[in-house]
Amino acid sequence: MRRYLPRADGPALSLKTCMFTNTPDGHFIVDTLPGTTAVTVVSACSGHGFKFASVMGEIAADLALDAGTDHDIEMFRIDRFEEGSA
């Protein structure tokens, strides 16, 4: 801090652990809420999704506006965690 932000160099006021979540299979959730296309669900799994922000935004907009997308998002469906889904 002293070198790059000298005015910010001082005692720490608080420290927190960085917490993030992942799905059980480590992949994103990108889908509409089951039973309605009025709700778009996008979980890009914390920092891991950062590098995919542009395409995630495009897909989210497609789903929100058109209830579908030209991108293959089958592996990201929200219902993949339900019993018997494959």
Helices and strands as residue ranges (DSSP letters): G 6-8, E 29-32, E 40-43, G 46-52, H 53-66, G 74-76, G 78-81
